[in-house]
Amino acid sequence: MSNEPSPQHGDPASEPVIRGTKAPKVSIVMCFFEAEDRVDHAVSELAGLDYPNFEAILIDDGSTDGTAAALQRATADVKGFRVESLAQNAGAAEARNHGLRLATGDYVWFPDDDDAWEPDIVRRLAEAAISSGADIAICRARATPFGSAGVEAIDAALPEGTYTGDQLIEHLLRGEAQGHLWNKLFRRSTIAEVRFPSLSIFEDHPFVVEAALRARTVQVIDDTLYTYVRRQGSLASSLDAAKIKTKKESVSRILELVREDDELRDPRLLELFEVQALYLPAVNALAADQALWRSETTLRGSMLEHLTFSRGLRLLRASRSTGIQVLLAAVLGPAYGALYRAVRSSPVFFRLAARV
């Protein structure tokens, strides 16, 4: 099904403008799987955007519940929305690739179906991209953990300003920026040949890195415009043994991409990224669950063997807190799990460690 665009959402005759400049068309690609109960929320959030020139491409990824029918109902009277249903579940990566192939906008945005955002997010990102000529525009975001009133800032450590693509990747490798899709607007011509890798989760991070490698300019704005809602049971909400293995594939893909760039081959930077993105989160995820720590001995050992004493000493120069955690894992070995469980309820330990 494809609904015809309304004048305010993509009719060239209406000459939509932002700040006196013709508003570039933005393609919004959103994927759904077994998400019947989230369809109305997602469509309402998209319809509430104050941007005058966008198309919404909604992909049902072979759902077996009522997602496809719900999408048809929710968009029946909303112009500028297109619904596509895949014959069978292909995963988020292929669903997004399908949406990207259908996109006709100057820029592309990939929000999640259960999240929330400010009505002006697309306008603010588009204005930033236009004013700076950026291929990628980034805003701040916040994460709300499931069942918690707490809020985690995302990309808050990345100063507002203009960067090259390589500079963005360096911040990503240092952990000062994150590879999420939903707080980034991409110029479509920049990502014309970029596709999401066939991974069940963490497919977005390699995509962002490859897009950054192709970007000349990246603009960061100092506004928190997106709220990521961590749902209980969602694919990326927590790490388990299977997810750790998939994350290793994602990290390996990122390292392959970065090593192709002569300016980003600093082995110390790549080592820091690999430890912070894979080995420490994996070990900590296993350690958090005593039963998992005891049962997944092979996986645990394969992760711990990368957290050596010499590596911890090297990393102290780049990140004191990371280096200290690596040193603890190296010294304690299998006993690290008990220590981690004892202190994980309070962040004070690692905040103090960072100041040592």
C-alpha positions in Angstrom: 0.0 0.0 0.0 1.1 3.5 -0.7 -0.7 6.6 0.3 -0.4 9.7 -1.9 1.6 12.6 -0.3 -0.2 15.6 0.9 0.8 19.2 -0.1 2.5 19.7 3.3 4.4 16.4 3.0 6.2 16.5 -0.3 4.1 18.2 -3.0 6.7 20.3 -5.0 3.9 22.8 -5.9 3.6 23.8 -2.3 7.2 25.0 -2.2 7.7 24.1 1.5 10.4 26.3 3.2 12.3 26.4 6.4 14.0 29.7 7.4 13.5 31.1 3.9 15.1 28.1 2.2 13.3 25.4 0.3 12.9 22.5 2.7 14.7 19.4 1.5 12.7 16.3 1.3 13.3 13.9 4.2 12.6 10.1 3.9 11.7 8.6 7.3 12.3 4.8 7.4 10.7 3.0 10.3 10.5 -0.8 10.7 8.0 -2.9 12.7 8.0 -6.5 13.8 5.2 -8.0 15.9 4.5 -4.4 16.9 0.7 -4.2 16.6 0.4 -2.4 20.0 3.0 0.2 19.0 1.6 1.2 15.6 -0.8 4.0 16.7 1.9 5.5 18.9 4.5 5.5 16.1 2.1 6.9 13.4 0.9 9.6 15.8 4.5 10.6 16.7 5.4 10.9 13.0 2.2 12.7 12.0 3.0 15.3 14.8 6.3 16.3 13.2 6.3 20.0 12.3 8.5 19.5 9.2 6.8 20.5 5.9 8.4 18.0 3.4 8.8 14.4 4.4 7.7 10.9 3.3 7.2 8.1 5.9 8.1 4.6 4.7 6.8 2.1 7.2 8.1 -1.5 6.8 6.3 -4.4 8.3 9.0 -7.0 8.7 6.9 -10.2 8.1 5.0 -9.9 11.3 2.6 -12.7 12.2 0.4 -10.6 14.5 -1.9 -7.8 13.4 1.0 -5.3 12.7 0.3 -5.1 8.9 -3.4 -4.5 9.3 -2.8 -2.0 12.1 -0.4 0.0 9.8 -3.0 0.1 7.1 -5.7 1.3 9.4 -3.4 3.9 11.1 -2.2 5.5 7.9 -5.5 5.2 5.9 -6.3 8.9 6.4 -2.7 10.2 6.8 -1.1 11.6 3.7 2.6 11.0 2.9 2.8 7.6 4.5 3.7 4.5 2.6 3.3 1.0 4.0 5.3 -2.0 2.8 5.0 -5.5 4.1 7.7 -8.1 3.6 6.6 -11.6 2.9 8.6 -13.1 5.7 10.7 -11.8 8.6 14.0 -10.7 7.3 15.4 -8.8 10.3 15.8 -5.2 11.0 18.9 -4.8 8.8 17.2 -6.1 5.6 13.9 -4.2 6.5 15.9 -1.0 6.7 17.7 -1.7 3.5 14.4 -2.3 1.8 13.2 1.1 3.1 16.4 2.8 2.0 15.9 1.4 -1.5 12.4 3.0 -1.6 13.6 6.4 -0.2 13.4 9.4 -2.5 14.3 12.2 -0.1 17.4 14.3 0.1 18.0 13.1 3.6 17.0 9.9 5.5 16.1 9.5 9.2 15.7 6.1 11.0 13.6 6.4 14.2 12.4 3.4 16.2 8.7 2.5 16.5 8.5 2.7 20.3 10.5 5.9 20.9 9.5 9.5 21.3 10.9 12.8 19.9 10.4 16.5 19.9 8.1 17.6 17.0 10.8 19.8 15.6 13.6 17.1 15.5 13.5 16.8 11.7 13.4 20.5 11.1 16.2 21.2 13.5 18.4 18.5 12.0 17.6 19.6 8.5 18.4 23.2 9.3 21.7 22.1 10.8 22.5 20.1 7.7 21.6 22.9 5.3 23.4 25.7 7.2 26.6 23.7 7.4 26.4 21.7 4.3 26.7 18.6 6.5 26.3 15.0 5.2 25.2 13.9 8.7 23.5 16.0 11.3 23.4 14.8 15.0 21.4 15.9 18.0 21.6 14.9 21.6 19.3 12.1 22.9 18.2 10.6 26.2 17.6 6.9 27.1 14.9 5.9 29.6 15.7 2.4 31.0 12.6 0.1 31.2 11.0 0.3 34.6 13.2 3.1 35.8 12.7 6.8 36.2 16.3 7.4 35.4 17.6 9.1 32.3 20.9 8.4 30.5 22.3 11.1 28.2 23.4 10.0 24.7 26.1 11.8 22.7 26.3 14.4 25.4 30.1 14.2 25.5 30.3 15.3 21.8 30.7 19.1 21.7 28.4 21.1 19.5 30.2 22.0 16.3 31.3 20.9 12.8 33.5 17.8 12.3 34.9 15.8 9.5 33.7 12.2 9.0 37.0 10.9 10.3 36.8 13.1 13.4 33.3 11.7 14.2 34.7 8.2 13.9 37.5 9.0 16.2 35.0 10.2 18.8 33.0 7.0 18.2 36.1 4.9 18.8 36.9 6.7 22.0 33.3 6.2 23.3 32.6 9.9 23.2 29.9 9.5 20.6 27.6 6.5 19.9 26.6 4.7 16.8 22.8 4.9 17.2 20.7 5.7 14.1 17.8 7.6 15.5 19.5 10.9 16.5 21.2 11.3 13.1 20.0 12.6 9.8 21.9 11.3 6.7 22.3 12.9 3.3 20.9 10.2 1.0 23.5 10.6 -1.7 26.2 10.0 1.0 24.7 6.6 2.0 23.6 5.6 -1.5 26.0 2.6 -1.5 25.9 1.9 2.3 23.8 -1.0 3.5 23.1 -2.5 6.9 25.1 -5.7 7.5 23.1 -8.9 8.0 23.2 -9.0 11.8 20.2 -9.6 14.0 21.3 -6.7 16.3 23.9 -4.0 16.5 23.6 -3.6 12.7 23.3 0.1 13.1 26.8 0.8 14.4 28.7 -0.4 11.3 26.2 1.5 9.1 26.9 4.8 11.0 30.7 4.2 10.8 30.6 3.5 7.0 28.4 6.6 6.5 30.9 8.7 8.5 33.7 7.4 6.4 31.9 8.7 3.3 30.9 12.0 4.9 32.8 15.2 4.3 31.1 17.2 7.1 29.2 16.3 10.2 27.2 18.8 12.3 26.4 18.3 15.9 23.7 20.5 17.6 23.4 20.9 21.4 19.7 20.0 21.7 18.2 16.9 23.2 15.5 16.0 20.7 15.1 12.2 20.8 14.1 9.8 23.6 15.1 6.2 23.3 12.9 3.9 25.3 14.5 0.7 26.5 11.8 -2.0 26.5 12.1 -5.1 28.6 13.0 -8.0 26.3 14.0 -5.8 23.3 16.8 -7.2 21.2 19.4 -4.7 22.4 18.1 -4.1 25.9 20.7 -6.4 27.5 23.5 -8.7 26.5 23.3 -12.4 26.7 25.6 -15.1 25.2 24.0 -15.0 21.7 24.0 -11.2 21.6 27.6 -11.1 22.7 28.6 -13.2 19.7 26.6 -11.0 17.4 28.1 -7.9 18.9 31.6 -9.4 18.2 30.6 -9.6 14.5 29.5 -6.0 14.6 32.7 -4.8 16.2 34.8 -6.8 13.8 33.0 -5.2 10.9 33.6 -1.7 12.3 37.3 -2.5 12.8 37.5 -3.8 9.2 36.0 -0.5 7.9 38.2 1.7 10.0 41.4 -0.1 9.1 40.8 0.8 5.5 41.3 4.5 6.5 45.0 5.4 6.8 44.2 8.3 9.2 42.3 6.0 11.6 44.6 3.1 12.0 46.1 4.1 15.3 46.4 0.8 17.1 45.9 2.4 20.5 42.6 3.9 19.5 41.4 0.6 17.9 42.4 -1.3 21.1 40.5 1.1 23.3 37.4 0.8 21.1 37.5 -3.0 21.0 37.8 -3.2 24.8 35.1 -0.6 25.5 32.7 -1.8 22.8 33.1 -5.6 23.2 35.2 -7.2 25.8 34.3 -5.2 28.9 30.6 -5.0 28.2 30.6 -8.7 27.4 32.4 -9.7 30.6 30.3 -7.4 32.7 27.1 -8.7 31.2 28.1 -12.3 32.0 29.3 -11.3 35.5 26.0 -9.6 36.3 24.2 -13.0 36.1 25.8 -15.5 38.4 24.2 -18.5 36.6 25.4 -17.2 33.2 28.9 -16.5 34.6 29.1 -20.1 35.7 27.5 -21.8 32.7 29.2 -19.8 29.8 32.7 -20.7 30.8 34.0 -20.9 27.2 32.6 -17.6 26.2 33.7 -16.0 29.5 37.2 -17.3 29.0 37.3 -16.1 25.4 36.4 -12.6 26.6 38.6 -12.5 29.7 41.7 -13.6 27.7 41.6 -10.2 25.9 41.6 -8.3 29.3 45.2 -8.7 30.1 47.4 -6.9 32.7 49.6 -5.4 30.0 46.6 -4.2 28.1 45.1 -2.6 31.2 48.4 -0.7 31.8 48.3 0.6 28.2 44.7 1.7 28.4 45.2 3.7 31.6 46.7 6.5 29.4 43.7 6.6 27.2 40.9 6.0 29.7 41.7 5.6 33.4 38.4 3.9 34.3 38.6 1.5 31.4 42.2 0.6 32.3 41.4 0.0 35.9 38.5 -2.3 35.0 40.7 -4.3 32.7 43.4 -4.6 35.4 40.8 -5.9 37.8 39.5 -8.4 35.3 43.1 -9.5 34.5 44.1 -9.9 38.2 40.9 -11.6 39.4 40.0 -13.7 36.4 37.0 -15.9 37.2 36.7 -14.2 40.6 35.9 -10.9 38.8 32.2 -12.0 38.5 31.7 -11.9 42.3 33.3 -8.5 42.6 31.3 -7.1 39.8 28.0 -8.3 41.2 29.0 -6.9 44.6 29.5 -3.3 43.3 27.2 -3.1 40.2 24.3 -1.8 42.2 26.3 1.4 43.0 28.2 3.4 40.3 30.3 5.0 43.0 33.0 2.4 42.7 33.8 3.1 39.1 33.4 6.9 39.5 36.0 6.8 42.2 38.2 4.5 40.1 38.1 7.0 37.3 39.6 9.6 39.6 42.5 7.5 40.8 
